[in-house]
Amino acid sequence: MKKIAVLTSGGDAPGMNAAVRAVVRSSEYFGYEVLGVNFGYRGLIEADFKQMEHLDVSGIIQRGGTILKSARSEKFREAEGRAIAAANLKKEGVDALVAIGGDGTFRGGTMLSKEHGINVVGVPGTIDNDLIGTDETIGYDTALNTAMQAIDKIRDTADAHERLFLVEVMGRDAGFIALETGIACGAELIILPEAIEKIEDIKESLKDILKEKSRSTLVVVSEGDESGGAIKLSKKLEKDFSKYDMRVGILGHIQRGGSPTAHDRVLASRLGYEAVHAIHKGLSEVMVGVINHEVKITPIAETFGKMKKINMELYELAKILR
Ligand code: ATP
């Protein structure tokens, strides 16, 4: 009988539990045993394992966070750490690993496969949505909706005082959350890493907007923008816009938490199943994703260093609708 290990790694994302549940239940369907690994690659090195069966994953599909916990492990970046991890897996009779996480998680898993012959399948779980090979990553939709609801509330209070509000959302290198929450909340301006705008251009746009506007003005800023995020941007703007009541809000980690949306639960369920299905077919070093509603298997190395592009048409649309 095959034995599959499953772990969640890197930044946690809502829907990871739904993916773990799907891995456990699909393994049961194919007749495989499952070993849960606590704390990502750190848990592999420390042999922090637990057998997982049907009932161990009941009641978790709606829970945010990850019951397997997550961690970042410097030791796993070194060959010595990965050798200990592989030996621990082999001692448990594990043939394959499902790694739920982002780019770094996939790089680590690939090393483990190449160096020690353990089949590794990646499941894209990150709120940033920055991986190619899938239209959306697990957790992105929930983060988007959480940010939207928070910004709607900020809009109410901003309206009441006719304030200029800069709201920072997550997205280290990619502006997916900023772009789509910006549109969903009717933001007057969206500042993204993908749209290179000089500070002078931002000032000009803002002046135009403030000329037209009497109500509040909402600027959604991606944390990874070259302006340095909402606080730094506000400092660059304060002199020119001193007559406005400018405020800054940083949404921060609330975007990672909360019960996953239906969309994330369904995506995670599909991808968890497809990961086990891929192992069943003998595949390794692949990532499972969904593109245009269809399951897509991508060689994992193809996802490295290639950021998914945002849809610039949406960026232009936001300018028309502001
Ligand atoms: P997120 O996008 O949410 O940050 P991630 O999976 O990219 O998720 P990382 O912190 O980059 O998160 O990676 C998770 C873990 O994967 C690291 O702590 C490390 O143990 C392992 N890892 C990352 N890159 C490598 C690499 N090049 N070689 C070996 N292991 C790696």
Residues whose N, C-alpha, C, O or C-beta is under 5 A from the ligand:
A	BS01	ATP	S9 G10 G11 Y41 A71 R72 S73 E74 F76 R77 G101 G102 D103 G104 T105 R107 G108 M111 G125 T126
